[in-house]
């Protein structure tokens, strides 16, 4: 992918989990498909092989990084 224009879109947050202690936000399918392709995986195999790690507290906002599931 040669286009470096940031993808910007706003998503609604939904409370979830026991007593609403977590918040769910969707990740656009195209973002996940792009990351799967970068790793030479199908969309389905990527979903089985990767989790997302959220990083926060040391800066404003939150950063999500795809990390391979270790077995």
Beta strands, then each sheet from edge to edge (+ up, - down):
strand 1: 14-16
strand 2: 22-24
strand 3: 50-55
strand 4: 63-68
sheet 1: 1+ 2-
sheet 2: 3+ 4-
end
